[in-house]
Amino acid sequence: EGPMLDRFHYEALNRTMQDLVDGDNNRKIFGGKIVLVSGDFRQLLPVVPKTNRGGIVNQTLKRSDLWDKENITLLSLKQNMRVQKEITNQPSNTLLHQQLKEHEQWLLDVGNDTVKSYGTIDNGDNIIAVPKQMCCKSADEVKEKVFDNFQRNIGEKNYLKERILLAATNEHVDTINDNLVEEMPGTHKEFKSVDSVDDEDCTMFPQEWLNNQSISGLPQHNLKLKQNTVVMLMRNMNLKAGHCNGTRYIVKKMGKYRLVLEKLEYKKGDKNRFLNLPRIPCSASGNYPFTLKRLQFPIKIAYALTINKAQGQSASKCGIILPKNIWTHGQIYVAFSRCGNPNNIFVWAEQEQFEEKNLEPDKMYIKNVVYTEVVNNN
């Protein structure tokens, strides 16, 4: 997604391409070459740690000197393909078509921050109501509606690839995934990582403490897997074969040092649908003054994903579980737009934070964070 990249990436590419050409082209942006950037500014923006709204907005492409109307041409895609797919699947259901068109417009209003507001919360973010047909009474109800008949469909690719649960944080996602794995028949197998730090005085950090650290981008220390568990790859292993970051698989075989995974979705005749995955060293620093190195299988259980990780995914049934509120631009828009049919989106959100707002009863409310200065075409 183009909008997720920091503007410095584009500016560095611009200078590099200018250096590679001769003549007057070295003064033109991108060396006079045409560069296509695709994406939706209603979706997620660059991740900038420890900053505020202004800091994030300042790192977007729209704040770069490259974003000049004399140098760029904006092309708009106006059709929601997920909604269109639902219309194509049921061409004679005119009542559903009307629901889908209303849902399509509602999504745009959410992304543009023009949907009906019931007040503001925190730093002036709007409070919006979840459509009634999507509301559930608990997180367990969301899971049951998305993964209906779960026990009967374990290992069924067509069933699993069309369903997904979303939450805002890794903590809640891990809890949901672990609970679903426990519901699967059989005994789980544990795979524990070997953790170390990139520091001369490594004895300062006890092994037990390192094992308990959960840093974004690193696999869990203790992976609990069963056969036919759905997992997602966290590293690019073989781009040509399609084994890349974000691809979902089913665990077919488990050995002490290797896992055999099969792609959850693949084309007929794909000779690379299986992946023989070893443990590899993964590293990240997070907010620590050292780099944590973790020798582990670069996967995470993927019945549920964070909203950020789900960008680009599509599902026929989608559950959104929000025990903790969202906090940045585009998360609500991304979450609700994973599925084109509003009748197959199920939502539960914690309501305690809205109790003092004297809002209308019998509605479910969520916070919608939109940076309108980025969404507007300027």
TASUL-V999952 format. One record per pair of residues at least 12 apart in sequence whose C-alpha atoms are under 7 Angstrom apart, sorted by the first residue. I is the first residue (numbers start at 1). GAP is how many residues later the second one is. If there is no record, write none. Layout:
BEGIN
i-><I & I>
gap-><GAP & GAP>
END
This chain:
BEGIN
i-><1 & 1 & 2 & 2 & 2 & 3 & 3 & 3 & 3 & 3 & 3 & 4 & 4 & 4 & 5 & 6 & 6 & 6 & 6 & 7 & 7 & 7 & 7 & 14 & 14 & 17 & 17 & 18 & 18 & 41 & 41 & 42 & 42 & 42 & 42 & 43 & 43 & 43 & 43 & 44 & 44 & 44 & 45 & 45 & 46 & 46 & 57 & 80 & 82 & 82 & 83 & 83 & 83 & 83 & 86 & 86 & 100 & 103 & 107 & 107 & 110 & 111 & 111 & 111 & 112 & 112 & 113 & 116 & 125 & 125 & 125 & 126 & 126 & 126 & 127 & 127 & 127 & 127 & 128 & 128 & 128 & 128 & 129 & 129 & 129 & 129 & 130 & 130 & 133 & 134 & 134 & 134 & 134 & 135 & 135 & 135 & 135 & 136 & 136 & 136 & 137 & 138 & 139 & 139 & 142 & 142 & 142 & 142 & 143 & 146 & 146 & 146 & 146 & 151 & 154 & 155 & 157 & 161 & 161 & 162 & 162 & 162 & 163 & 163 & 163 & 163 & 164 & 164 & 164 & 164 & 164 & 164 & 165 & 165 & 165 & 165 & 165 & 165 & 166 & 166 & 166 & 166 & 166 & 166 & 166 & 167 & 167 & 167 & 167 & 167 & 167 & 168 & 168 & 168 & 168 & 168 & 169 & 170 & 173 & 173 & 173 & 176 & 177 & 177 & 177 & 177 & 181 & 187 & 188 & 188 & 188 & 189 & 189 & 189 & 190 & 190 & 190 & 190 & 191 & 191 & 191 & 192 & 192 & 192 & 193 & 193 & 193 & 193 & 193 & 194 & 194 & 195 & 195 & 195 & 195 & 195 & 195 & 196 & 196 & 196 & 197 & 197 & 197 & 197 & 198 & 198 & 198 & 199 & 215 & 218 & 218 & 218 & 219 & 219 & 219 & 219 & 227 & 227 & 227 & 228 & 228 & 228 & 229 & 229 & 230 & 230 & 230 & 230 & 230 & 230 & 230 & 231 & 231 & 231 & 231 & 231 & 231 & 231 & 232 & 232 & 232 & 232 & 232 & 232 & 232 & 232 & 233 & 233 & 233 & 233 & 233 & 233 & 233 & 234 & 234 & 234 & 235 & 241 & 248 & 248 & 249 & 249 & 249 & 249 & 250 & 250 & 250 & 257 & 257 & 258 & 258 & 258 & 258 & 259 & 259 & 259 & 260 & 260 & 260 & 260 & 261 & 261 & 261 & 262 & 262 & 278 & 279 & 279 & 279 & 279 & 280 & 280 & 280 & 280 & 281 & 281 & 281 & 281 & 282 & 282 & 307 & 307 & 307 & 311 & 313 & 314 & 314 & 315 & 315 & 316 & 316 & 317 & 317 & 317 & 318 & 318 & 318 & 318 & 319 & 319 & 319 & 320 & 320 & 320 & 321 & 321 & 321 & 322 & 322 & 322 & 323 & 323 & 324 & 325 & 326 & 327 & 328 & 329 & 329 & 329 & 330 & 330 & 332 & 349 & 351>
gap-><37 & 38 & 35 & 36 & 37 & 36 & 37 & 38 & 42 & 57 & 58 & 40 & 41 & 42 & 41 & 40 & 53 & 54 & 55 & 52 & 53 & 54 & 57 & 15 & 16 & 13 & 14 & 12 & 13 & 333 & 334 & 69 & 70 & 288 & 333 & 287 & 288 & 290 & 291 & 285 & 286 & 287 & 15 & 284 & 13 & 14 & 317 & 24 & 257 & 258 & 17 & 21 & 257 & 258 & 254 & 255 & 241 & 239 & 226 & 230 & 223 & 219 & 222 & 259 & 260 & 263 & 257 & 12 & 242 & 243 & 244 & 241 & 242 & 243 & 238 & 239 & 240 & 241 & 237 & 238 & 239 & 240 & 234 & 235 & 236 & 237 & 234 & 235 & 210 & 209 & 211 & 212 & 213 & 211 & 212 & 213 & 229 & 210 & 211 & 212 & 211 & 210 & 182 & 209 & 177 & 204 & 205 & 206 & 176 & 17 & 171 & 172 & 173 & 33 & 74 & 73 & 107 & 103 & 104 & 153 & 154 & 155 & 152 & 153 & 154 & 155 & 139 & 140 & 151 & 153 & 154 & 155 & 138 & 139 & 140 & 153 & 154 & 155 & 138 & 139 & 140 & 141 & 153 & 154 & 155 & 138 & 139 & 140 & 153 & 154 & 155 & 138 & 139 & 154 & 156 & 158 & 137 & 136 & 131 & 132 & 133 & 128 & 124 & 125 & 126 & 127 & 48 & 39 & 36 & 37 & 38 & 35 & 36 & 37 & 32 & 33 & 34 & 35 & 31 & 32 & 33 & 29 & 30 & 31 & 28 & 29 & 101 & 102 & 103 & 100 & 101 & 12 & 15 & 16 & 98 & 99 & 100 & 96 & 97 & 98 & 93 & 94 & 95 & 96 & 92 & 93 & 94 & 91 & 71 & 64 & 65 & 66 & 77 & 79 & 80 & 81 & 24 & 25 & 26 & 22 & 23 & 24 & 21 & 22 & 18 & 19 & 20 & 21 & 71 & 72 & 73 & 17 & 18 & 19 & 68 & 69 & 70 & 71 & 14 & 15 & 16 & 17 & 67 & 68 & 69 & 70 & 12 & 13 & 14 & 15 & 65 & 66 & 67 & 12 & 64 & 65 & 63 & 31 & 15 & 16 & 12 & 13 & 14 & 15 & 12 & 13 & 14 & 21 & 22 & 18 & 19 & 20 & 21 & 17 & 18 & 19 & 14 & 15 & 16 & 17 & 13 & 14 & 15 & 12 & 13 & 19 & 16 & 17 & 18 & 19 & 15 & 16 & 17 & 18 & 12 & 13 & 14 & 15 & 12 & 13 & 24 & 27 & 28 & 23 & 25 & 24 & 25 & 23 & 24 & 23 & 28 & 22 & 27 & 28 & 21 & 26 & 27 & 28 & 26 & 27 & 28 & 26 & 27 & 28 & 26 & 27 & 28 & 26 & 27 & 28 & 26 & 27 & 26 & 42 & 41 & 42 & 41 & 40 & 41 & 42 & 39 & 40 & 36 & 17 & 14>
END
